[in-house]
């Protein structure tokens, strides 16, 4: 998986390229799925979940944050 390689090894290769490119990136990902449950059921990769779940933020749905709607 290309994203996992970039997160773990901090490098990627361009399509058709022959030399790895070093990167220093941060990834912000959002979903409405319970990824812990998806890992348990086998529908989401555990190693990718481990890399993405470094600093989890729980944000209530907008319907519970009426003050955020102008």
PDB file of N, CA, C, O and CB in Angstrom:
ATOM      1  N   UNK A   1       0.848  -1.172   0.000  1.00  0.00           N
ATOM      2  CA  UNK A   1       0.000   0.000   0.000  1.00  0.00           C
ATOM      3  C   UNK A   1       0.894   1.236   0.000  1.00  0.00           C
ATOM      4  O   UNK A   1       1.774   1.368   0.851  1.00  0.00           O
ATOM      5  CB  UNK A   1      -0.965  -0.003   1.221  1.00  0.00           C
ATOM      6  N   UNK A   2       0.678   2.115  -0.924  1.00  0.00           N
ATOM      7  CA  UNK A   2       1.541   3.283  -1.126  1.00  0.00           C
ATOM      8  C   UNK A   2       1.478   4.261   0.049  1.00  0.00           C
ATOM      9  O   UNK A   2       2.515   4.770   0.476  1.00  0.00           O
ATOM     10  CB  UNK A   2       1.149   4.001  -2.411  1.00  0.00           C
ATOM     11  N   UNK A   3       0.298   4.530   0.574  1.00  0.00           N
ATOM     12  CA  UNK A   3       0.177   5.474   1.686  1.00  0.00           C
ATOM     13  C   UNK A   3       0.913   4.953   2.908  1.00  0.00           C
ATOM     14  O   UNK A   3       1.606   5.714   3.583  1.00  0.00           O
ATOM     15  CB  UNK A   3      -1.300   5.728   2.026  1.00  0.00           C
ATOM     16  N   UNK A   4       0.777   3.693   3.195  1.00  0.00           N
ATOM     17  CA  UNK A   4       1.460   3.112   4.347  1.00  0.00           C
ATOM     18  C   UNK A   4       2.975   3.201   4.180  1.00  0.00           C
ATOM     19  O   UNK A   4       3.689   3.474   5.145  1.00  0.00           O
ATOM     20  CB  UNK A   4       1.031   1.650   4.543  1.00  0.00           C
ATOM     21  N   UNK A   5       3.467   2.974   2.973  1.00  0.00           N
ATOM     22  CA  UNK A   5       4.907   3.080   2.730  1.00  0.00           C
ATOM     23  C   UNK A   5       5.402   4.505   2.984  1.00  0.00           C
ATOM     24  O   UNK A   5       6.453   4.699   3.593  1.00  0.00           O
ATOM     25  CB  UNK A   5       5.239   2.653   1.290  1.00  0.00           C
ATOM     26  N   UNK A   6       4.657   5.482   2.525  1.00  0.00           N
ATOM     27  CA  UNK A   6       5.041   6.882   2.743  1.00  0.00           C
ATOM     28  C   UNK A   6       5.041   7.194   4.239  1.00  0.00           C
ATOM     29  O   UNK A   6       5.949   7.872   4.721  1.00  0.00           O
ATOM     30  CB  UNK A   6       4.079   7.844   1.989  1.00  0.00           C
ATOM     31  N   UNK A   7       4.054   6.719   4.974  1.00  0.00           N
ATOM     32  CA  UNK A   7       3.975   6.999   6.402  1.00  0.00           C
ATOM     33  C   UNK A   7       5.080   6.296   7.179  1.00  0.00           C
ATOM     34  O   UNK A   7       5.617   6.859   8.133  1.00  0.00           O
ATOM     35  CB  UNK A   7       2.621   6.581   6.940  1.00  0.00           C
ATOM     36  N   UNK A   8       5.425   5.074   6.784  1.00  0.00           N
ATOM     37  CA  UNK A   8       6.439   4.317   7.516  1.00  0.00           C
ATOM     38  C   UNK A   8       7.855   4.686   7.109  1.00  0.00           C
ATOM     39  O   UNK A   8       8.700   4.950   7.964  1.00  0.00           O
ATOM     40  CB  UNK A   8       6.228   2.841   7.309  1.00  0.00           C
ATOM     41  N   UNK A   9       8.113   4.707   5.832  1.00  0.00           N
ATOM     42  CA  UNK A   9       9.474   4.880   5.342  1.00  0.00           C
ATOM     43  C   UNK A   9       9.808   6.306   4.929  1.00  0.00           C
ATOM     44  O   UNK A   9      10.965   6.628   4.662  1.00  0.00           O
ATOM     45  CB  UNK A   9       9.701   3.974   4.190  1.00  0.00           C
ATOM     46  N   UNK A  10       8.779   7.166   4.878  1.00  0.00           N
ATOM     47  CA  UNK A  10       8.935   8.571   4.503  1.00  0.00           C
ATOM     48  C   UNK A  10       9.577   8.745   3.129  1.00  0.00           C
ATOM     49  O   UNK A  10      10.409   9.627   2.920  1.00  0.00           O
ATOM     50  CB  UNK A  10       9.763   9.291   5.542  1.00  0.00           C
ATOM     51  N   UNK A  11       9.173   7.891   2.210  1.00  0.00           N
ATOM     52  CA  UNK A  11       9.638   8.036   0.839  1.00  0.00           C
ATOM     53  C   UNK A  11       8.651   7.382  -0.117  1.00  0.00           C
ATOM     54  O   UNK A  11       7.873   6.511   0.271  1.00  0.00           O
ATOM     55  CB  UNK A  11      11.040   7.426   0.670  1.00  0.00           C
ATOM     56  N   UNK A  12       8.697   7.817  -1.376  1.00  0.00           N
ATOM     57  CA  UNK A  12       7.864   7.238  -2.422  1.00  0.00           C
ATOM     58  C   UNK A  12       8.601   7.378  -3.743  1.00  0.00           C
ATOM     59  O   UNK A  12       9.596   8.096  -3.843  1.00  0.00           O
ATOM     60  CB  UNK A  12       6.461   7.925  -2.483  1.00  0.00           C
ATOM     61  N   UNK A  13       8.100   6.684  -4.751  1.00  0.00           N
ATOM     62  CA  UNK A  13       8.659   6.812  -6.097  1.00  0.00           C
ATOM     63  C   UNK A  13       7.557   7.290  -7.024  1.00  0.00           C
ATOM     64  O   UNK A  13       6.419   6.826  -6.945  1.00  0.00           O
ATOM     65  CB  UNK A  13       9.269   5.460  -6.598  1.00  0.00           C
ATOM     66  N   UNK A  14       7.901   8.213  -7.895  1.00  0.00           N
ATOM     67  CA  UNK A  14       6.947   8.675  -8.897  1.00  0.00           C
ATOM     68  C   UNK A  14       6.640   7.546  -9.866  1.00  0.00           C
ATOM     69  O   UNK A  14       7.451   6.640 -10.058  1.00  0.00           O
ATOM     70  CB  UNK A  14       7.492   9.906  -9.652  1.00  0.00           C
ATOM     71  N   UNK A  15       5.470   7.608 -10.470  1.00  0.00           N
ATOM     72  CA  UNK A  15       5.125   6.616 -11.479  1.00  0.00           C
ATOM     73  C   UNK A  15       6.134   6.722 -12.611  1.00  0.00           C
ATOM     74  O   UNK A  15       6.316   7.792 -13.192  1.00  0.00           O
ATOM     75  CB  UNK A  15       3.666   6.815 -12.001  1.00  0.00           C
ATOM     76  N   UNK A  16       6.779   5.627 -12.917  1.00  0.00           N
ATOM     77  CA  UNK A  16       7.799   5.623 -13.952  1.00  0.00           C
ATOM     78  C   UNK A  16       9.156   6.085 -13.460  1.00  0.00           C
ATOM     79  O   UNK A  16      10.131   6.042 -14.209  1.00  0.00           O
ATOM     80  CB  UNK A  16       7.368   6.481 -15.085  1.00  0.00           C
ATOM     81  N   UNK A  17       9.236   6.527 -12.215  1.00  0.00           N
ATOM     82  CA  UNK A  17      10.503   6.998 -11.662  1.00  0.00           C
ATOM     83  C   UNK A  17      11.381   5.849 -11.218  1.00  0.00           C
ATOM     84  O   UNK A  17      10.922   4.716 -11.070  1.00  0.00           O
ATOM     85  CB  UNK A  17      10.256   7.931 -10.497  1.00  0.00           C
ATOM     86  N   UNK A  18      12.640   6.154 -11.010  1.00  0.00           N
ATOM     87  CA  UNK A  18      13.568   5.111 -10.601  1.00  0.00           C
ATOM     88  C   UNK A  18      14.282   5.439  -9.295  1.00  0.00           C
ATOM     89  O   UNK A  18      15.032   4.612  -8.775  1.00  0.00           O
ATOM     90  CB  UNK A  18      14.581   4.878 -11.686  1.00  0.00           C
ATOM     91  N   UNK A  19      14.058   6.633  -8.763  1.00  0.00           N
ATOM     92  CA  UNK A  19      14.720   7.040  -7.537  1.00  0.00           C
ATOM     93  C   UNK A  19      13.675   7.410  -6.493  1.00  0.00           C
ATOM     94  O   UNK A  19      12.716   8.117  -6.801  1.00  0.00           O
ATOM     95  CB  UNK A  19      15.677   8.220  -7.795  1.00  0.00           C
ATOM     96  N   UNK A  20      13.850   6.940  -5.261  1.00  0.00           N
ATOM     97  CA  UNK A  20      12.906   7.315  -4.207  1.00  0.00           C
ATOM     98  C   UNK A  20      13.040   8.796  -3.844  1.00  0.00           C
ATOM     99  O   UNK A  20      14.132   9.362  -3.896  1.00  0.00           O
ATOM    100  CB  UNK A  20      13.127   6.445  -2.959  1.00  0.00           C
ATOM    101  N   UNK A  21      11.935   9.402  -3.482  1.00  0.00           N
ATOM    102  CA  UNK A  21      11.885  10.800  -3.075  1.00  0.00           C
ATOM    103  C   UNK A  21      11.564  10.830  -1.585  1.00  0.00           C
ATOM    104  O   UNK A  21      10.544  10.289  -1.157  1.00  0.00           O
ATOM    105  CB  UNK A  21      10.823  11.610  -3.910  1.00  0.00           C
ATOM    106  N   UNK A  22      12.421  11.451  -0.803  1.00  0.00           N
ATOM    107  CA  UNK A  22      12.228  11.560   0.643  1.00  0.00           C
ATOM    108  C   UNK A  22      11.228  12.679   0.943  1.00  0.00           C
ATOM    109  O   UNK A  22      11.274  13.741   0.322  1.00  0.00           O
ATOM    110  CB  UNK A  22      13.583  11.827   1.365  1.00  0.00           C
ATOM    111  N   UNK A  23      10.329  12.438   1.892  1.00  0.00           N
ATOM    112  CA  UNK A  23       9.322  13.423   2.267  1.00  0.00           C
ATOM    113  C   UNK A  23       9.191  13.483   3.782  1.00  0.00           C
ATOM    114  O   UNK A  23       9.509  12.523   4.484  1.00  0.00           O
ATOM    115  CB  UNK A  23       7.963  13.089   1.622  1.00  0.00           C
ATOM    116  N   UNK A  24       8.726  14.605   4.269  1.00  0.00           N
ATOM    117  CA  UNK A  24       8.388  14.781   5.678  1.00  0.00           C
ATOM    118  C   UNK A  24       6.980  15.351   5.691  1.00  0.00           C
ATOM    119  O   UNK A  24       6.798  16.554   5.507  1.00  0.00           O
ATOM    120  CB  UNK A  24       9.424  15.726   6.439  1.00  0.00           C
ATOM    121  N   UNK A  25       5.986  14.506   5.905  1.00  0.00           N
ATOM    122  CA  UNK A  25       4.593  14.918   5.792  1.00  0.00           C
ATOM    123  C   UNK A  25       3.815  14.577   7.056  1.00  0.00           C
ATOM    124  O   UNK A  25       4.209  13.715   7.841  1.00  0.00           O
ATOM    125  CB  UNK A  25       3.940  14.258   4.581  1.00  0.00           C
ATOM    126  N   UNK A  26       2.723  15.265   7.225  1.00  0.00           N
ATOM    127  CA  UNK A  26       1.744  14.960   8.267  1.00  0.00           C
ATOM    128  C   UNK A  26       0.431  14.713   7.547  1.00  0.00           C
ATOM    129  O   UNK A  26       0.118  15.393   6.570  1.00  0.00           O
ATOM    130  CB  UNK A  26       1.620  16.128   9.340  1.00  0.00           C
ATOM    131  N   UNK A  27      -0.336  13.745   8.023  1.00  0.00           N
ATOM    132  CA  UNK A  27      -1.584  13.389   7.373  1.00  0.00           C
ATOM    133  C   UNK A  27      -2.729  13.625   8.349  1.00  0.00           C
ATOM    134  O   UNK A  27      -2.682  13.190   9.500  1.00  0.00           O
ATOM    135  CB  UNK A  27      -1.561  11.915   6.884  1.00  0.00           C
ATOM    136  N   UNK A  28      -3.745  14.314   7.877  1.00  0.00           N
ATOM    137  CA  UNK A  28      -4.978  14.481   8.634  1.00  0.00           C
ATOM    138  C   UNK A  28      -6.047  13.700   7.881  1.00  0.00           C
ATOM    139  O   UNK A  28      -6.304  13.962   6.706  1.00  0.00           O
ATOM    140  CB  UNK A  28      -5.372  16.010   8.806  1.00  0.00           C
ATOM    141  N   UNK A  29      -6.661  12.749   8.554  1.00  0.00           N
ATOM    142  CA  UNK A  29      -7.674  11.901   7.920  1.00  0.00           C
ATOM    143  C   UNK A  29      -8.954  11.967   8.743  1.00  0.00           C
ATOM    144  O   UNK A  29      -8.914  12.057   9.970  1.00  0.00           O
ATOM    145  CB  UNK A  29      -7.175  10.427   7.785  1.00  0.00           C
ATOM    146  N   UNK A  30     -10.080  11.919   8.054  1.00  0.00           N
ATOM    147  CA  UNK A  30     -11.376  11.956   8.737  1.00  0.00           C
ATOM    148  C   UNK A  30     -12.287  10.899   8.143  1.00  0.00           C
ATOM    149  O   UNK A  30     -12.234  10.608   6.948  1.00  0.00           O
ATOM    150  CB  UNK A  30     -12.028  13.359   8.627  1.00  0.00           C
ATOM    151  N   UNK A  31     -13.115  10.334   8.992  1.00  0.00           N
ATOM    152  CA  UNK A  31     -14.077   9.337   8.541  1.00  0.00           C
ATOM    153  C   UNK A  31     -15.271   9.324   9.484  1.00  0.00           C
ATOM    154  O   UNK A  31     -15.185   9.780  10.625  1.00  0.00           O
ATOM    155  CB  UNK A  31     -13.426   7.936   8.461  1.00  0.00           C
ATOM    156  N   UNK A  32     -16.368   8.801   8.997  1.00  0.00           N
ATOM    157  CA  UNK A  32     -17.538   8.633   9.854  1.00  0.00           C
ATOM    158  C   UNK A  32     -17.674   7.178  10.301  1.00  0.00           C
ATOM    159  O   UNK A  32     -18.646   6.818  10.964  1.00  0.00           O
ATOM    160  CB  UNK A  32     -18.812   9.087   9.120  1.00  0.00           C
ATOM    161  N   UNK A  33     -16.693   6.342   9.937  1.00  0.00           N
ATOM    162  CA  UNK A  33     -16.695   4.933  10.323  1.00  0.00           C
ATOM    163  C   UNK A  33     -15.901   4.734  11.609  1.00  0.00           C
ATOM    164  O   UNK A  33     -14.988   5.502  11.911  1.00  0.00           O
ATOM    165  CB  UNK A  33     -16.114   4.060   9.195  1.00  0.00           C
ATOM    166  N   UNK A  34     -16.253   3.716  12.347  1.00  0.00           N
ATOM    167  CA  UNK A  34     -15.484   3.321  13.519  1.00  0.00           C
ATOM    168  C   UNK A  34     -14.363   2.409  13.027  1.00  0.00           C
ATOM    169  O   UNK A  34     -14.579   1.220  12.793  1.00  0.00           O
ATOM    170  CB  UNK A  34     -16.389   2.603  14.602  1.00  0.00           C
ATOM    171  N   UNK A  35     -13.156   2.975  12.872  1.00  0.00           N
ATOM    172  CA  UNK A  35     -12.059   2.209  12.291  1.00  0.00           C
ATOM    173  C   UNK A  35     -11.579   1.101  13.220  1.00  0.00           C
ATOM    174  O   UNK A  35     -11.111   0.067  12.744  1.00  0.00           O
ATOM    175  CB  UNK A  35     -10.905   3.129  11.953  1.00  0.00           C
ATOM    176  N   UNK A  36     -11.683   1.291  14.518  1.00  0.00           N
ATOM    177  CA  UNK A  36     -11.335   0.212  15.451  1.00  0.00           C
ATOM    178  C   UNK A  36     -12.207  -1.003  15.226  1.00  0.00           C
ATOM    179  O   UNK A  36     -11.730  -2.138  15.253  1.00  0.00           O
ATOM    180  CB  UNK A  36     -11.469   0.685  16.897  1.00  0.00           C
ATOM    181  N   UNK A  37     -13.482  -0.763  15.005  1.00  0.00           N
ATOM    182  CA  UNK A  37     -14.428  -1.856  14.714  1.00  0.00           C
ATOM    183  C   UNK A  37     -14.122  -2.476  13.350  1.00  0.00           C
ATOM    184  O   UNK A  37     -14.206  -3.692  13.179  1.00  0.00           O
ATOM    185  CB  UNK A  37     -15.894  -1.338  14.749  1.00  0.00           C
ATOM    186  N   UNK A  38     -13.765  -1.628  12.381  1.00  0.00           N
ATOM    187  CA  UNK A  38     -13.433  -2.131  11.050  1.00  0.00           C
ATOM    188  C   UNK A  38     -12.179  -3.010  11.080  1.00  0.00           C
ATOM    189  O   UNK A  38     -12.097  -4.004  10.358  1.00  0.00           O
ATOM    190  CB  UNK A  38     -13.231  -0.964  10.080  1.00  0.00           C
ATOM    191  N   UNK A  39     -11.213  -2.646  11.908  1.00  0.00           N
ATOM    192  CA  UNK A  39     -10.013  -3.473  12.066  1.00  0.00           C
ATOM    193  C   UNK A  39     -10.393  -4.815  12.679  1.00  0.00           C
ATOM    194  O   UNK A  39      -9.927  -5.865  12.237  1.00  0.00           O
ATOM    195  CB  UNK A  39      -8.955  -2.755  12.947  1.00  0.00           C
ATOM    196  N   UNK A  40     -11.248  -4.769  13.703  1.00  0.00           N
ATOM    197  CA  UNK A  40     -11.671  -6.006  14.373  1.00  0.00           C
ATOM    198  C   UNK A  40     -12.423  -6.937  13.425  1.00  0.00           C
ATOM    199  O   UNK A  40     -12.307  -8.159  13.527  1.00  0.00           O
ATOM    200  CB  UNK A  40     -12.553  -5.678  15.579  1.00  0.00           C
ATOM    201  N   UNK A  41     -13.194  -6.359  12.501  1.00  0.00           N
ATOM    202  CA  UNK A  41     -13.961  -7.198  11.563  1.00  0.00           C
ATOM    203  C   UNK A  41     -13.144  -7.584  10.336  1.00  0.00           C
ATOM    204  O   UNK A  41     -13.596  -8.381   9.514  1.00  0.00           O
ATOM    205  CB  UNK A  41     -15.228  -6.472  11.122  1.00  0.00           C
ATOM    206  N   UNK A  42     -11.937  -7.021  10.209  1.00  0.00           N
ATOM    207  CA  UNK A  42     -11.066  -7.388   9.097  1.00  0.00           C
ATOM    208  C   UNK A  42     -11.292  -6.603   7.824  1.00  0.00           C
ATOM    209  O   UNK A  42     -10.788  -6.991   6.770  1.00  0.00           O
ATOM    210  CB  UNK A  42     -11.230  -8.814   8.804  1.00  0.00           C
ATOM    211  N   UNK A  43     -12.040  -5.503   7.889  1.00  0.00           N
ATOM    212  CA  UNK A  43     -12.311  -4.706   6.686  1.00  0.00           C
ATOM    213  C   UNK A  43     -11.396  -3.491   6.560  1.00  0.00           C
ATOM    214  O   UNK A  43     -11.498  -2.738   5.592  1.00  0.00           O
ATOM    215  CB  UNK A  43     -13.753  -4.249   6.687  1.00  0.00           C
ATOM    216  N   UNK A  44     -10.498  -3.295   7.535  1.00  0.00           N
ATOM    217  CA  UNK A  44      -9.529  -2.206   7.478  1.00  0.00           C
ATOM    218  C   UNK A  44      -8.204  -2.731   8.005  1.00  0.00           C
ATOM    219  O   UNK A  44      -8.175  -3.488   8.975  1.00  0.00           O
ATOM    220  CB  UNK A  44     -10.012  -0.962   8.298  1.00  0.00           C
ATOM    221  N   UNK A  45      -7.120  -2.337   7.375  1.00  0.00           N
ATOM    222  CA  UNK A  45      -5.803  -2.858   7.734  1.00  0.00           C
ATOM    223  C   UNK A  45      -5.349  -2.343   9.090  1.00  0.00           C
ATOM    224  O   UNK A  45      -5.391  -1.143   9.358  1.00  0.00           O
ATOM    225  CB  UNK A  45      -4.781  -2.486   6.672  1.00  0.00           C
ATOM    226  N   UNK A  46      -4.916  -3.263   9.938  1.00  0.00           N
ATOM    227  CA  UNK A  46      -4.477  -2.907  11.280  1.00  0.00           C
ATOM    228  C   UNK A  46      -3.222  -2.045  11.259  1.00  0.00           C
ATOM    229  O   UNK A  46      -3.107  -1.115  12.057  1.00  0.00           O
ATOM    230  CB  UNK A  46      -4.229  -4.158  12.094  1.00  0.00           C
ATOM    231  N   UNK A  47      -2.284  -2.331  10.370  1.00  0.00           N
ATOM    232  CA  UNK A  47      -1.049  -1.549  10.335  1.00  0.00           C
ATOM    233  C   UNK A  47      -1.300  -0.112   9.881  1.00  0.00           C
ATOM    234  O   UNK A  47      -0.653   0.812  10.374  1.00  0.00           O
ATOM    235  CB  UNK A  47      -0.034  -2.213   9.413  1.00  0.00           C
ATOM    236  N   UNK A  48      -2.231   0.086   8.948  1.00  0.00           N
ATOM    237  CA  UNK A  48      -2.576   1.439   8.525  1.00  0.00           C
ATOM    238  C   UNK A  48      -3.324   2.173   9.636  1.00  0.00           C
ATOM    239  O   UNK A  48      -3.087   3.359   9.864  1.00  0.00           O
ATOM    240  CB  UNK A  48      -3.424   1.404   7.241  1.00  0.00           C
ATOM    241  N   UNK A  49      -4.216   1.483  10.319  1.00  0.00           N
ATOM    242  CA  UNK A  49      -4.933   2.079  11.447  1.00  0.00           C
ATOM    243  C   UNK A  49      -3.948   2.542  12.525  1.00  0.00           C
ATOM    244  O   UNK A  49      -4.111   3.622  13.093  1.00  0.00           O
ATOM    245  CB  UNK A  49      -5.944   1.070  12.040  1.00  0.00           C
ATOM    246  N   UNK A  50      -2.940   1.737  12.802  1.00  0.00           N
ATOM    247  CA  UNK A  50      -1.926   2.086  13.801  1.00  0.00           C
ATOM    248  C   UNK A  50      -1.219   3.385  13.415  1.00  0.00           C
ATOM    249  O   UNK A  50      -0.973   4.233  14.273  1.00  0.00           O
ATOM    250  CB  UNK A  50      -0.898   0.942  13.954  1.00  0.00           C
ATOM    251  N   UNK A  51      -0.893   3.547  12.138  1.00  0.00           N
ATOM    252  CA  UNK A  51      -0.193   4.751  11.681  1.00  0.00           C
ATOM    253  C   UNK A  51      -1.103   5.977  11.679  1.00  0.00           C
ATOM    254  O   UNK A  51      -0.641   7.085  11.950  1.00  0.00           O
ATOM    255  CB  UNK A  51       0.372   4.528  10.283  1.00  0.00           C
ATOM    256  N   UNK A  52      -2.381   5.798  11.380  1.00  0.00           N
ATOM    257  CA  UNK A  52      -3.305   6.927  11.312  1.00  0.00           C
ATOM    258  C   UNK A  52      -3.848   7.336  12.684  1.00  0.00           C
ATOM    259  O   UNK A  52      -4.300   8.468  12.855  1.00  0.00           O
ATOM    260  CB  UNK A  52      -4.456   6.586  10.394  1.00  0.00           C
ATOM    261  N   UNK A  53      -3.808   6.455  13.631  1.00  0.00           N
ATOM    262  CA  UNK A  53      -4.436   6.687  14.933  1.00  0.00           C
ATOM    263  C   UNK A  53      -3.454   7.222  15.966  1.00  0.00           C
ATOM    264  O   UNK A  53      -3.574   6.896  17.147  1.00  0.00           O
ATOM    265  CB  UNK A  53      -5.058   5.407  15.443  1.00  0.00           C
ATOM    266  N   UNK A  54      -2.496   8.026  15.556  1.00  0.00           N
ATOM    267  CA  UNK A  54      -1.476   8.554  16.460  1.00  0.00           C
ATOM    268  C   UNK A  54      -2.064   9.588  17.412  1.00  0.00           C
ATOM    269  O   UNK A  54      -1.775   9.562  18.609  1.00  0.00           O
ATOM    270  CB  UNK A  54      -0.328   9.170  15.663  1.00  0.00           C
ATOM    271  N   UNK A  55      -2.877  10.487  16.898  1.00  0.00           N
ATOM    272  CA  UNK A  55      -3.461  11.549  17.711  1.00  0.00           C
ATOM    273  C   UNK A  55      -4.940  11.673  17.343  1.00  0.00           C
ATOM    274  O   UNK A  55      -5.316  12.580  16.601  1.00  0.00           O
ATOM    275  CB  UNK A  55      -2.707  12.912  17.499  1.00  0.00           C
ATOM    276  N   UNK A  56      -5.778  10.774  17.851  1.00  0.00           N
ATOM    277  CA  UNK A  56      -7.191  10.786  17.455  1.00  0.00           C
ATOM    278  C   UNK A  56      -7.965  11.967  18.046  1.00  0.00           C
ATOM    279  O   UNK A  56      -7.755  12.339  19.200  1.00  0.00           O
ATOM    280  CB  UNK A  56      -7.852   9.489  17.878  1.00  0.00           C
ATOM    281  N   UNK A  57      -8.840  12.537  17.266  1.00  0.00           N
ATOM    282  CA  UNK A  57      -9.739  13.603  17.706  1.00  0.00           C
ATOM    283  C   UNK A  57     -11.166  13.114  17.533  1.00  0.00           C
ATOM    284  O   UNK A  57     -11.526  12.595  16.477  1.00  0.00           O
ATOM    285  CB  UNK A  57      -9.497  14.930  16.907  1.00  0.00           C
ATOM    286  N   UNK A  58     -11.958  13.274  18.544  1.00  0.00           N
ATOM    287  CA  UNK A  58     -13.368  12.919  18.469  1.00  0.00           C
ATOM    288  C   UNK A  58     -14.171  14.211  18.392  1.00  0.00           C
ATOM    289  O   UNK A  58     -14.164  15.007  19.332  1.00  0.00           O
ATOM    290  CB  UNK A  58     -13.807  12.048  19.695  1.00  0.00           C
ATOM    291  N   UNK A  59     -14.858  14.419  17.283  1.00  0.00           N
ATOM    292  CA  UNK A  59     -15.666  15.617  17.087  1.00  0.00           C
ATOM    293  C   UNK A  59     -17.117  15.180  16.963  1.00  0.00           C
ATOM    294  O   UNK A  59     -17.439  14.341  16.120  1.00  0.00           O
ATOM    295  CB  UNK A  59     -15.203  16.425  15.824  1.00  0.00           C
ATOM    296  N   UNK A  60     -17.999  15.734  17.789  1.00  0.00           N
ATOM    297  CA  UNK A  60     -19.409  15.354  17.690  1.00  0.00           C
ATOM    298  C   UNK A  60     -19.981  15.793  16.344  1.00  0.00           C
ATOM    299  O   UNK A  60     -19.479  16.734  15.728  1.00  0.00           O
ATOM    300  CB  UNK A  60     -20.224  15.975  18.847  1.00  0.00           C
ATOM    301  N   UNK A  61     -21.022  15.114  15.893  1.00  0.00           N
ATOM    302  CA  UNK A  61     -21.642  15.506  14.627  1.00  0.00           C
ATOM    303  C   UNK A  61     -22.188  16.937  14.698  1.00  0.00           C
ATOM    304  O   UNK A  61     -22.500  17.444  15.775  1.00  0.00           O
ATOM    305  CB  UNK A  61     -22.771  14.525  14.261  1.00  0.00           C
ATOM    306  N   UNK A  62     -22.294  17.562  13.553  1.00  0.00           N
ATOM    307  CA  UNK A  62     -22.754  18.941  13.474  1.00  0.00           C
ATOM    308  C   UNK A  62     -24.157  19.107  14.069  1.00  0.00           C
ATOM    309  O   UNK A  62     -24.478  20.166  14.609  1.00  0.00           O
ATOM    310  CB  UNK A  62     -22.742  19.410  12.025  1.00  0.00           C
ATOM    311  N   UNK A  63     -24.983  18.081  13.972  1.00  0.00           N
ATOM    312  CA  UNK A  63     -26.338  18.183  14.537  1.00  0.00           C
ATOM    313  C   UNK A  63     -26.302  18.363  16.052  1.00  0.00           C
ATOM    314  O   UNK A  63     -27.272  18.834  16.646  1.00  0.00           O
ATOM    315  CB  UNK A  63     -27.159  16.936  14.183  1.00  0.00           C
ATOM    316  N   UNK A  64     -25.178  17.986  16.682  1.00  0.00           N
ATOM    317  CA  UNK A  64     -25.032  18.173  18.123  1.00  0.00           C
ATOM    318  C   UNK A  64     -24.271  19.453  18.456  1.00  0.00           C
ATOM    319  O   UNK A  64     -24.069  19.775  19.627  1.00  0.00           O
ATOM    320  CB  UNK A  64     -24.322  16.975  18.735  1.00  0.00           C
ATOM    321  N   UNK A  65     -23.850  20.181  17.422  1.00  0.00           N
ATOM    322  CA  UNK A  65     -23.115  21.438  17.632  1.00  0.00           C
ATOM    323  C   UNK A  65     -23.836  22.572  16.881  1.00  0.00           C
ATOM    324  O   UNK A  65     -23.265  23.184  15.978  1.00  0.00           O
ATOM    325  CB  UNK A  65     -21.619  21.307  17.143  1.00  0.00           C
ATOM    326  N   UNK A  66     -25.059  22.836  17.252  1.00  0.00           N
ATOM    327  CA  UNK A  66     -25.871  23.839  16.581  1.00  0.00           C
ATOM    328  C   UNK A  66     -25.221  25.219  16.598  1.00  0.00           C
ATOM    329  O   UNK A  66     -25.417  26.007  15.674  1.00  0.00           O
ATOM    330  CB  UNK A  66     -27.234  23.908  17.223  1.00  0.00           C
ATOM    331  N   UNK A  67     -24.451  25.515  17.641  1.00  0.00           N
ATOM    332  CA  UNK A  67     -23.805  26.819  17.740  1.00  0.00           C
ATOM    333  C   UNK A  67     -22.752  27.037  16.651  1.00  0.00           C
ATOM    334  O   UNK A  67     -22.362  28.177  16.397  1.00  0.00           O
ATOM    335  CB  UNK A  67     -23.166  26.969  19.103  1.00  0.00           C
ATOM    336  N   UNK A  68     -22.288  25.965  16.004  1.00  0.00           N
ATOM    337  CA  UNK A  68     -21.316  26.102  14.915  1.00  0.00           C
ATOM    338  C   UNK A  68     -21.958  26.478  13.572  1.00  0.00           C
ATOM    339  O   UNK A  68     -21.263  26.789  12.605  1.00  0.00           O
ATOM    340  CB  UNK A  68     -20.548  24.809  14.757  1.00  0.00           C
ATOM    341  N   UNK A  69     -23.292  26.442  13.534  1.00  0.00           N
ATOM    342  CA  UNK A  69     -24.013  26.793  12.301  1.00  0.00           C
ATOM    343  C   UNK A  69     -24.447  28.246  12.395  1.00  0.00           C
ATOM    344  O   UNK A  69     -25.111  28.648  13.350  1.00  0.00           O
ATOM    345  CB  UNK A  69     -25.251  25.855  12.072  1.00  0.00           C
ATOM    346  N   UNK A  70     -24.067  29.027  11.398  1.00  0.00           N
ATOM    347  CA  UNK A  70     -24.458  30.443  11.403  1.00  0.00           C
ATOM    348  C   UNK A  70     -25.878  30.619  10.961  1.00  0.00           C
ATOM    349  O   UNK A  70     -26.373  31.745  10.906  1.00  0.00           O
ATOM    350  CB  UNK A  70     -23.547  31.259  10.513  1.00  0.00           C
TER     351      UNK A  70
END
